[in-house]
């Protein structure tokens, strides 16, 4: 036999052995899983000791002032192990009567004291290790039950078991509900809870536990136990007062106009901190609730609020001046075979670019954009300018699910670019953007051209100590030239003073902004346009001279009380702004901030008569320097060229006194104490008396004329 044949024989022998062994394992596996499966599964259940996770306390979500927007409240499943390994038989017998009394009296009155004692005795004899006493007990209830007889000796000597679990609670209820969000098993994480889940969740602990019943696990004393680590807290930019103001104003509008939903965002101009963000919509039952975060997640055609971007593109490109003349064609024109109309019939032919923007003329803005960007490759310049305003980019807000804005690529077949795209894009159609993304653009205009990133979380804390801060992020130091920004602000102020928003201007403060009305689900048919609803909006800022807050309001598909931005969204903006001013006194100009002026002598009090002590008290309180002279009961204020003096006024006892210049109180006091009867007419100080001073007293009636 050759060596080659010997090697082959050995290889075949090994191969046969491997195949036979594999078949044996396969048959055995089938037998275990199928024939003996139920037996082994039952045996598997007997393995009842496991290392199990211990839930960690989830971190808090705080408002800007430290108020709790979301927190975890501890609850406890309380149980008793009547056969605990550390419990002495004598302790059980000694305390069982008192324990049964406490449980039946304070926890479960469905059983009497005697019945509870018999129940616990029977479970001890049966070898039970887990008896449920109370589920979802509060922290206070747990502490009280923990002090019951026998339980007060702890888990091992007393058999007391308290398993903690946590329930998420929102002390302010609906306030910023969708923005705060939630994390639920089987659901996609939502809002700040979802975005900062890792930070808030903490680290679960581990402990050896024994299974004492189906689904019930009892901790075992284990030195290797790993304690859970609580989650960290996040501090938001939400202002509770401003959030409440915003939500209340939006809720009323959605209810009154029977709208599908509404959005309102209030943002700090300089920093981008979102102080309030509200989303109110209808549920399936017709109730109003924060069903979806439309402010962040819904990109729609904005309508006329987008005209600010179009006019800024024209200004930045150097194509127009605000006082240029423009033919509005009485509010109707055609682009190729499509007719464009202005929202309201103004019957204007020639007007200025400024005026066309103030009255929100579709025809005017579209004609300008088509004229200057419609030829050759000019559309690319327009779209690039729109992109330079960051209107094609998401904000990066700390909430998952932000919609991506949509700006068409010029001449792209994939984007269905056509000859009418440019004019319709210029007035806010064929472009998609979220309310927050549009507000960031308006905020940049209010901020002098500096675009800051909108943000909702300012820092991460642990036990009140700051671990991480999130600084203000500048996305662009200049979205346009200073001249363009200044002209844009002029136009927005003009909308309020002379244009579509003039009906809601106020003398208390100045604000600026732009109304918007967009058609929803529209279809251009041959003979008409079919409209599925309207979207009313207003975007702006206040106060106009030194903007502190920017704000956008959007109401989707109002069915009652109007459809235009000026009728539906603008009143909400005004309501928010009014209440912000009322709640923020620091926003009003300081009246005494200017240097004190020198009072002219004719503005100083002169020839006023009254009690000496009253004059001293008033002048001292007002910090007015004066010469006190020689004090007496009554005096007269006299003004000379350099000072204010109090001179003595002598009141005779047997003659009619001179009370001209006195207040009515002092005049009555003096005259009636001298036996005179007084008749009075008019208001103010005594200007005339009917009896000449110095006349002998005889109980006369004296008439005083006040003025």
C-alpha positions in Angstrom: 0.0 0.0 0.0 1.4 3.3 -1.0 1.7 6.3 1.4 -0.9 8.2 -0.7 -3.5 5.5 -0.3 -2.8 5.2 3.4 -3.4 9.0 3.8 -6.6 8.9 1.8 -8.0 6.0 3.9 -7.3 8.0 7.1 -9.0 11.1 5.7 -12.1 9.1 4.7 -12.2 7.6 8.1 -12.1 11.0 9.8 -14.7 12.4 7.4 -17.1 9.5 8.1 -16.7 10.1 11.8 -17.4 13.8 11.5 -20.5 13.2 9.4 -21.8 10.6 11.8 -21.2 12.9 14.8 -22.9 15.8 13.0 -26.0 13.6 12.3 -26.0 12.6 16.0 -26.0 16.2 17.1 -28.7 17.1 14.6 -31.0 14.3 15.7 -30.4 15.2 19.4 -31.2 18.8 18.7 -34.4 17.9 17.0 -35.3 15.6 19.9 -34.6 18.3 22.5 -36.4 21.1 20.7 -39.4 19.1 19.5 -39.9 15.9 21.4 -38.5 17.0 24.8 -39.0 20.7 24.3 -41.8 21.2 26.8 -39.9 19.3 29.5 -36.8 21.4 29.1 -38.7 24.7 29.0 -40.3 23.8 32.3 -36.9 23.0 33.7 -35.6 26.3 32.4 -38.2 28.1 34.4 -36.7 26.6 37.5 -33.6 28.7 36.9 -34.9 31.7 38.8 -31.8 33.6 39.8 -30.8 36.4 37.5 -28.9 39.7 37.4 -31.5 42.2 36.5 -31.5 45.9 35.7 -32.5 48.5 38.2 -34.2 51.6 36.7 -32.3 54.9 37.0 -34.0 58.1 38.0 -34.4 60.1 34.8 -33.1 63.7 34.8 -35.3 66.8 34.9 -36.1 69.2 32.1 -36.0 72.7 33.5 -37.3 76.0 32.3 -35.0 79.0 32.0 -35.8 80.1 35.5 -35.3 76.6 37.0 -39.0 75.7 37.0 -39.7 72.0 36.4 -41.1 71.3 33.0 -40.7 67.5 33.3 -39.5 65.4 36.2 -39.6 61.8 37.4 -41.7 61.0 40.5 -40.8 57.9 42.4 -43.4 55.2 43.0 -43.0 51.9 44.8 -44.3 48.4 44.6 -44.3 47.3 48.2 -44.2 43.6 49.2 -43.6 41.4 52.2 -41.4 38.3 52.4 -42.8 36.3 55.3 -40.0 33.7 54.9 -37.1 36.1 54.6 -33.8 34.3 55.5 -32.9 36.9 58.0 -36.2 36.9 59.9 -36.3 35.2 63.3 -39.4 33.1 64.0 -39.8 35.0 67.3 -39.9 38.4 65.5 -42.7 37.2 63.1 -44.8 35.9 66.0 -44.2 39.0 68.1 -45.1 41.6 65.5 -47.6 39.9 63.2 -50.7 41.2 65.1 -49.5 44.8 65.0 -48.5 44.5 61.4 -51.8 43.0 60.4 -53.6 45.9 62.2 -51.5 48.6 60.4 -52.0 47.0 57.0 -55.8 46.6 57.4 -56.2 50.1 58.8 -53.8 52.2 56.7 -53.3 50.2 53.5 -56.0 47.7 52.6 -59.2 48.0 54.6 -60.9 45.3 52.5 -59.7 42.8 55.1 -60.1 43.0 58.9 -57.1 42.8 61.2 -57.8 39.2 62.1 -58.3 38.2 58.4 -55.0 39.8 57.5 -53.2 38.0 60.3 -54.6 34.6 59.1 -53.7 35.5 55.5 -50.1 36.3 56.4 -49.8 33.2 58.6 -51.0 31.0 55.8 -48.5 32.4 53.3 -45.7 31.9 55.8 -46.6 28.3 56.3 -46.9 27.9 52.5 -43.3 29.1 52.1 -44.3 32.2 50.0 -41.5 34.8 49.6 -43.4 37.6 48.0 -46.7 39.0 49.2 -47.9 42.2 47.4 -48.9 44.9 49.9 -49.4 48.0 47.7 -48.7 48.9 44.1 -47.7 52.4 43.0 -47.3 53.8 46.5 -46.0 57.3 46.7 -42.7 58.2 48.4 -44.6 59.4 51.4 -46.7 56.3 51.6 -43.6 54.1 51.3 -42.0 55.9 54.2 -45.1 55.4 56.3 -45.4 51.7 55.5 -41.7 51.2 56.1 -42.3 52.2 59.8 -44.9 49.5 60.4 -44.0 46.9 63.0 -41.6 44.2 61.7 -41.2 46.2 58.4 -39.1 48.7 60.4 -36.4 46.1 60.8 -35.5 46.2 57.1 -35.6 43.9 54.1 -33.8 40.9 55.5 -34.9 40.9 59.2 -38.3 42.4 58.5 -39.1 41.1 55.1 -39.9 44.6 53.8 -39.5 44.9 50.0 -39.9 48.3 48.2 -39.1 48.2 44.5 -38.8 51.7 43.0 -40.1 52.8 39.6 -40.5 56.2 38.1 -43.3 58.0 36.4 -42.7 61.0 34.2 -44.7 64.0 35.3 -45.2 67.5 33.9 -46.1 70.0 36.6 -47.4 72.6 34.0 -49.5 70.1 32.1 -50.0 71.1 28.4 -47.4 73.8 28.5 -44.8 73.1 25.7 -46.1 69.5 25.7 -44.9 68.5 22.2 -41.6 70.4 22.6 -40.8 68.6 25.8 -41.8 65.3 24.1 -41.5 61.8 25.5 -39.7 58.5 25.3 -42.0 55.4 25.2 -41.3 51.8 24.5 -42.4 50.9 21.0 -42.7 54.6 19.9 -40.3 56.9 18.2 -38.7 59.3 20.7 -40.2 62.8 20.5 -39.0 66.3 21.4 -36.3 67.2 23.9 -36.9 63.9 25.8 -36.0 62.0 22.6 -33.1 64.3 21.5 -31.4 64.2 24.9 -32.4 60.7 25.9 -28.9 59.5 26.6 -28.2 62.5 28.8 -31.5 62.3 30.7 -31.7 58.5 31.0 -28.8 58.0 33.3 -27.3 54.5 33.8 -29.3 51.5 35.0 -28.0 49.5 38.0 -27.7 45.8 38.3 -28.7 43.5 41.2 -29.0 39.7 41.7 -32.7 38.8 42.0 -34.7 35.7 42.6 -37.9 34.9 40.8 -40.6 34.2 43.4 -43.6 34.0 41.1 -44.5 34.6 37.4 -43.1 38.0 36.6 -42.2 38.8 40.2 -38.6 39.2 41.3 -37.2 39.7 44.7 -33.8 41.4 45.3 -31.1 39.3 47.0 -28.6 40.7 49.4 -25.6 41.0 47.1 -22.4 43.0 47.7 -21.8 43.1 44.0 -24.9 45.2 43.5 -24.3 48.1 41.1 -26.4 51.2 42.1 -28.2 53.0 39.2 -26.9 56.5 38.3 -29.4 59.2 37.9 -29.8 61.1 34.6 -28.5 64.6 34.2 -30.8 67.6 34.0 -31.2 69.9 31.0 -32.0 73.6 31.2 -34.1 74.9 28.4 -34.6 78.4 27.1 -38.3 78.2 27.6 -39.8 81.1 29.7 -42.8 79.7 31.5 -44.7 83.0 31.6 -44.0 83.7 27.9 -44.9 80.1 26.9 -48.2 80.5 28.7 -48.9 83.8 27.0 -48.1 82.3 23.6 -50.1 79.1 24.1 -53.2 81.0 25.4 -53.2 83.4 22.4 -52.8 80.6 19.9 -55.3 78.3 21.6 -58.0 81.0 21.4 -57.3 81.7 17.7 -57.4 78.1 16.7 -60.6 77.6 18.6 -62.3 80.8 17.3 -61.3 80.3 13.7 -62.1 76.5 13.8 -58.6 75.9 12.2 -56.9 72.6 11.7 -53.8 73.7 13.7 -51.8 76.7 14.7 -48.1 77.5 15.4 -46.6 80.3 17.4 -42.9 80.8 18.2 -41.3 83.6 20.2 -37.5 83.9 19.9 -34.9 86.3 21.5 -33.5 88.3 18.6 -29.9 88.7 19.8 -29.3 85.1 21.0 -31.7 82.8 19.1 -33.0 81.5 22.4 -36.6 80.2 21.9 -38.6 81.6 24.8 -41.9 80.0 23.7 -43.0 77.5 21.1 -46.6 76.4 20.8 -48.4 73.9 18.5 -52.2 73.6 18.9 -54.1 71.2 16.7 -57.3 69.1 16.6 -57.3 65.5 17.8 -59.4 62.8 16.2 -62.1 63.6 18.8 -62.1 67.2 17.8 -60.4 68.4 21.0 -57.4 70.8 20.9 -54.0 69.5 22.0 -50.4 69.6 21.0 -50.7 66.7 18.6 -47.7 67.4 16.4 -44.8 69.9 16.4 -45.7 71.7 13.2 -43.3 74.5 14.1 -40.3 72.2 13.4 -41.7 69.2 11.4 -44.0 70.7 8.8 -42.6 72.5 5.8 -45.3 74.3 3.8 -45.5 77.0 1.1 -45.2 80.1 3.1 -47.0 82.6 0.8 -46.5 86.3 1.2 -44.1 86.2 4.2 -41.6 84.9 1.6 -41.8 88.2 -0.3 -39.3 89.7 2.1 -36.6 87.3 0.8 -37.6 88.2 -2.8 -37.4 92.0 -2.3 -34.1 91.5 -0.4 -32.7 89.5 -3.4 -33.7 92.4 -5.7 -32.1 95.0 -3.3 -29.0 93.0 -2.7 -28.5 92.5 -6.5 -28.8 96.2 -7.0 -31.8 95.9 -9.3 -34.3 98.2 -7.6 -34.7 101.2 -5.4 -37.7 101.4 -3.1 -39.0 104.5 -4.8 -38.9 103.1 -8.3 -42.2 103.2 -10.2 -44.0 99.9 -10.8 -47.0 99.1 -12.9 -49.4 96.8 -10.9 -51.9 96.5 -13.8 -54.7 96.9 -11.3 -53.7 93.7 -9.6 -53.8 91.3 -12.5 -51.2 90.0 -14.9 -50.2 86.9 -16.8 -47.0 84.8 -16.9 -47.2 82.6 -20.0 -50.6 81.1 -19.8 -51.0 81.5 -16.0 -52.9 84.4 -14.5 -51.7 86.0 -11.3 -54.0 88.1 -9.1 -53.4 90.3 -6.1 -55.3 89.1 -3.0 -57.3 92.4 -2.7 -58.7 94.6 -5.4 -56.7 97.9 -5.1 -57.2 99.1 -8.8 -53.7 100.6 -8.7 -51.7 101.1 -11.9 -48.5 102.9 -11.2 -47.0 102.8 -7.6 -43.6 102.6 -5.9 -41.8 99.4 -5.0 -42.2 100.3 -1.4 -45.9 100.6 -1.7 -46.2 97.4 -3.6 -44.5 95.5 -0.7 -46.6 97.3 1.9 -49.9 96.2 0.3 -48.4 92.7 -0.4 -48.9 92.9 -4.2 -48.3 89.5 -5.8 -48.2 91.1 -9.2 -45.7 93.8 -8.2 -43.2 91.4 -6.6 -43.5 88.7 -9.2 -43.1 91.2 -12.1 -39.9 92.6 -10.5 -38.4 89.1 -9.9 -39.3 88.0 -13.4 -38.0 91.1 -15.0 -34.6 91.0 -13.3 -34.0 87.3 -12.9 -36.1 85.7 -15.6 -33.8 86.0 -18.6 -30.9 83.6 -19.4 -29.2 82.1 -16.4 -30.4 84.9 -14.0 -32.7 82.5 -12.1 -29.6 80.9 -10.6 -28.6 84.2 -9.2 -32.0 84.6 -7.6 -31.9 81.1 -6.1 -28.3 81.6 -4.9 -29.4 84.8 -3.1 -32.3 82.9 -1.5 -29.8 80.3 -0.3 -27.4 83.0 1.0 -30.3 83.9 3.4 -30.1 80.3 4.7 -33.6 79.6 3.6 -32.6 76.2 2.1 -31.0 74.9 5.3 -32.5 73.3 8.4 -31.9 75.2 11.7 -30.4 72.2 13.5 -32.8 72.7 16.4 -32.5 70.1 19.2 -35.7 68.2 18.2 -35.7 65.2 16.0 -37.8 65.3 12.8 -37.0 68.8 11.5 -38.3 69.0 8.0 -35.7 69.9 5.3 -36.6 73.1 3.4 -37.1 72.8 -0.3 -35.9 75.3 -2.8 -36.0 74.3 -6.5 -32.9 73.9 -8.5 -33.1 76.3 -11.5 -34.0 74.6 -14.8 -34.0 71.2 -13.2 -36.5 68.7 -14.7 -36.4 66.7 -11.5 -37.7 69.7 -9.7 -40.3 70.4 -12.4 -38.9 73.8 -13.1 -41.0 75.7 -15.6 -41.5 79.2 -17.0 -43.9 80.1 -14.2 -41.8 78.7 -11.3 -39.8 81.9 -10.8 -42.8 84.4 -10.4 -44.7 81.9 -8.2 -41.6 81.2 -6.1 -41.1 84.9 -5.6 -44.5 85.2 -3.8 -44.0 82.1 -1.6 -45.2 79.2 -3.8 -43.2 76.2 -5.2 -40.9 76.5 -2.1 -41.3 74.7 1.2 -40.1 75.9 4.6 -41.0 75.4 8.2 -42.2 78.2 10.5 -39.0 78.0 12.6 -36.8 78.3 9.5 -38.7 81.3 8.2 -38.5 82.9 11.7 -34.8 82.4 11.8 -34.6 84.5 8.6 -36.8 87.3 10.0 -34.8 87.2 13.2 -31.6 87.8 11.2 -33.1 90.9 9.6 -34.2 92.1 13.1 -30.6 91.4 14.3 -28.9 93.6 11.8 -28.1 90.8 9.4 -26.5 88.4 11.9 -28.2 85.0 11.7 -28.0 83.0 15.0 -29.0 79.4 15.4 -32.3 79.0 17.1 -31.8 76.8 20.2 -33.9 75.3 23.0 -31.3 74.0 25.6 -28.7 76.2 27.3 -26.9 73.8 29.5 -26.7 70.4 31.1 -26.6 70.2 34.9 -26.0 67.5 37.6 -27.1 68.2 41.1 -27.4 71.9 40.3 -23.9 72.2 38.9 -23.3 73.1 35.3 -21.5 70.3 33.4 -21.9 71.7 29.8 -23.0 75.0 28.3 -24.2 75.5 24.8 -23.0 78.9 23.5 -24.8 81.1 21.0 -24.0 79.9 17.5 -23.7 82.5 14.7 -24.6 80.8 11.4 -23.8 83.9 9.4 -22.3 87.2 10.4 -24.0 89.0 7.4 -26.8 87.5 5.3 -26.9 90.7 3.3 -25.4 94.2 3.2 -26.2 96.7 5.9 -28.0 98.8 3.3 -30.2 95.9 2.3 -31.0 95.0 5.9 -31.8 98.7 6.7 -34.2 98.9 3.7 -35.8 95.5 4.6 -36.5 96.8 8.1 -38.0 100.0 6.6 -40.3 97.9 4.5 -41.4 95.8 7.4 -42.2 98.8 9.5 -44.1 100.3 6.6 -46.3 97.2 6.4 -47.5 98.0 9.9 -47.7 101.8 9.5 -49.2 102.0 6.0 -49.8 98.5 4.7 -51.7 95.3 5.3 -51.0 95.3 9.1 -51.9 98.9 9.8 -55.2 97.9 11.4 -53.3 96.5 14.4 -50.7 99.1 15.0 -50.6 100.5 18.5 -49.4 103.8 20.1 -47.9 101.9 23.0 -45.0 100.5 21.0 -43.8 99.9 17.4 -43.5 96.5 15.8 -42.6 95.4 12.3 -43.5 92.4 10.2 -45.2 90.9 7.1 -48.6 89.3 6.7 -49.0 86.2 4.6 -51.8 84.2 3.1 -51.2 81.0 1.1 -53.5 78.7 -0.7 -53.4 75.0 0.4 -53.8 72.0 -1.8 -54.5 74.1 -4.8 -54.8 72.8 -8.4 -54.5 75.0 -11.5 -57.2 73.9 -13.8 -57.8 75.3 -17.3 -60.5 77.7 -16.3 -59.9 78.2 -12.6 -57.8 77.4 -9.5 -59.2 74.9 -7.1 -58.2 75.7 -3.5 -58.4 73.2 -0.6 -58.0 75.9 2.1 -55.8 78.7 3.3 -52.8 79.3 5.6 -52.7 82.6 7.4 -49.4 83.9 8.9 -47.6 86.8 10.3 -43.8 87.1 10.9 -42.2 90.0 12.6 -40.4 91.5 15.6 -40.8 94.1 18.4 -40.0 96.7 19.4 -39.2 97.9 15.9 -36.5 100.4 16.9 -34.5 98.0 19.1 -35.8 94.5 18.5 -35.9 92.2 21.5 -38.2 89.4 20.3 -39.0 88.0 16.9 -42.3 86.0 16.5 -44.1 84.0 13.9 -47.7 82.9 13.9 -49.3 80.5 11.5 -52.9 79.3 11.4 -53.7 76.5 9.0 -57.0 76.3 7.3 -59.2 78.7 9.3 -62.8 78.1 8.6 -64.4 81.0 10.4 -63.6 84.7 10.9 -61.4 85.3 7.9 -58.6 83.7 5.9 -56.0 86.4 5.6 -52.9 86.8 7.7 -54.0 90.3 8.7 -57.3 89.0 10.0 -56.3 85.6 11.6 -52.5 85.5 12.5 -51.8 89.2 13.1 -54.2 89.5 16.1 -52.4 86.6 17.7 -49.0 88.3 17.2 -50.4 91.5 18.7 -51.9 89.6 21.7 -48.5 87.9 22.4 -46.6 91.2 22.0 -49.0 93.1 24.2 -48.7 90.6 27.0 -45.0 90.3 26.7 -44.8 94.1 27.3 -47.1 93.8 30.2 -45.0 91.0 31.8 -41.7 92.6 31.0 -41.5 96.2 32.5 -37.9 96.4 31.4 -39.0 96.6 27.8 -40.6 100.0 28.3 -38.4 103.1 27.9 -37.3 104.6 31.2 -39.1 107.9 31.6 -36.6 109.5 34.0 -33.5 108.3 32.1 -32.7 111.8 30.8 -30.8 114.4 32.8 -33.0 116.5 35.1 -33.9 119.9 33.5 -33.7 123.2 35.3 -37.2 124.3 36.3 -38.1 127.8 35.2 -39.5 130.0 37.9 -43.0 130.1 36.3 -43.1 126.3 36.6 -42.4 126.4 40.4 -45.2 126.6 43.0 -45.9 130.2 43.9 -48.4 131.9 46.3 -49.6 128.5 47.6 -50.8 128.7 51.2 -51.1 125.8 53.7 -49.7 124.2 56.8 -46.0 124.7 57.4 -45.5 121.0 58.2 -47.2 119.9 55.0 -44.9 122.1 52.9 -41.8 120.8 54.6 -42.9 117.2 54.2 -43.7 117.5 50.5 -40.6 119.5 49.5 -38.3 117.1 51.5 -39.9 114.1 49.8 -39.5 115.7 46.4 -35.9 116.6 47.2 -36.6 120.3 46.3 -34.2 122.7 48.1 -36.0 125.6 49.9 -35.4 128.3 52.6 -37.4 127.3 55.7 -37.6 130.8 57.1 -39.2 131.1 60.6 -41.6 128.1 61.2 -45.2 128.8 62.0 -48.6 127.0 61.9 -49.3 128.3 58.3 -47.1 129.5 55.6 -47.0 130.6 52.0 -44.7 129.4 49.2 -42.9 132.2 47.4 -40.6 131.9 44.4 -37.8 134.4 43.6 -35.2 134.3 40.9 -32.9 132.0 42.7 -34.8 130.0 45.3 -38.0 128.7 46.8 -39.0 130.1 50.2 -41.6 129.4 52.9 -42.9 132.7 54.4 -44.9 133.0 57.6 -48.7 133.6 57.1 -50.3 135.3 60.1 -54.0 134.3 60.7 -55.8 136.9 62.9 -58.2 135.5 65.6 -60.9 138.3 65.5 -60.9 139.2 61.8 -61.9 137.4 58.6 -58.7 135.7 57.5 -57.3 135.6 53.9 -57.7 132.0 52.7 -57.0 132.6 49.0 -54.4 130.1 47.8 -55.3 127.5 50.5 -56.7 124.0 49.9 -60.3 123.5 51.0 -59.3 121.4 54.1 -57.1 124.2 55.6 -59.6 126.9 54.6 -62.5 125.2 56.3 -60.5 124.5 59.4 -59.6 128.2 59.8 -62.9 129.7 58.9 -65.2 127.4 60.8 -63.0 127.6 63.9 -63.8 131.4 63.8 -67.5 130.8 63.7 -68.1 131.5 60.0 -70.5 129.5 57.9 -68.8 128.3 54.6 -70.4 127.7 51.2 -68.2 126.2 48.5 -68.4 126.0 44.7 -65.9 124.6 42.2 -62.8 122.3 42.7 -59.2 122.9 43.6 -57.7 125.7 45.7 -59.5 128.8 47.0 -59.4 131.4 44.2 -61.9 133.9 45.7 -63.7 134.6 49.0 -66.9 136.7 49.3 -65.9 138.6 52.5 -62.9 140.9 52.4 -60.0 139.8 54.6 -59.8 141.9 57.8 -63.6 142.3 58.2 -64.7 141.9 61.8 -66.1 138.5 62.6 -69.9 138.4 63.3 -70.8 134.7 62.4 -71.3 135.6 58.7 -71.7 133.2 55.8 -68.7 133.2 53.5 -68.7 131.9 50.0 -65.5 130.3 48.6 -64.9 129.8 44.9 -62.4 127.1 44.1 -60.5 126.7 40.9 
